[in-house]
Structure formats: structure tokens, C-alpha cells
Amino acid sequence: MDGRHHTYTCSLTWTGNRGAGMASYKAYSRDHVLKGAGKPDLLGSSDPAFRGDASRYNPEEMLVASLASCHMLWYLHLCADAGVTIAKGGEAAKARALHESAHQKCFIANSVNFPVGCEPEISVSQTPLADRG
């Protein structure tokens, strides 16, 4: 990392009290709200297999989203540094190499104690970037 100290804060509020608190495993909802200053609320719950609400994000999905987001942001950074634009018949191998580098640099992937796989699918748009608006 760059040696700077980074601090992140949020608040998590359980909103699943159905009136009986946690009197039993089935008595309460797993619903909760994640809040960050100046950001929209994120509605959470547990996985439906654990009595959660499938219409809300569960912790496992948020972990996968964190990994994917970190990887994507590193990939964009590396592509910008390399001046990479893949045109039809372009350098898919270079794009894959940049994905591997992004994977190695991802802070989140480097913070977990389990293997994280990365299988990029390289496709080429028929529309040049300048025409996408």
C-alpha cells in the first residue's frame, strides 16, 4: 500500500424485531440497514437458507461484491496506465495479463484467508469507445 492510513466507518442497525425480540430462532427477522455518511442505505438480511429476505443483500453477496469491485477498480487503473483499448482482433492476452495483475493488487483479495479465483471473459465491442457516449 502507499503507507497512508485509511479509516472506514459505517453503522449497522438491526430492523428485524417482530415484537418478541430474539425469543426464539424463528421469532425475529434478519433484516438490517447498513448506513454510511452521505451514502444511500443498503438493505441487508441473511441468506434465504438462514431465514433471510432474498430481496436484500446478504453478507456473502456483499463480500463477493467487494472482491469484484476492488478487482474492477484495479483493472481500470492498470488499463488506463497501459493505454489499453482492445479493438476487434486486439490484444486479449494483454487484457488477461492486466486482469492477473489486478488480481494480485486487489486489497480485498489480499485480505481474506481463502483462495479467490479470477476468470475474466474478454469480449470485444463492435462499437468504438468514442461512440458509446
FENJORA-V705009 format. One record per helix or strand of 3 or more residues. SS is the DSSP state (h for helix, s for strand). FROM is the first residue (numbers start at 1). TO is the last residue. Records with the same first field share a line. If there is no record, write none. Layout:
# FENJORA-V705009
SS = FROM-TO ; FROM-TO
This chain:
# FENJORA-V705009
s = 11-14 ; 32-35 ; 42-45
h = 48-50 ; 59-82 ; 92-105 ; 129-131
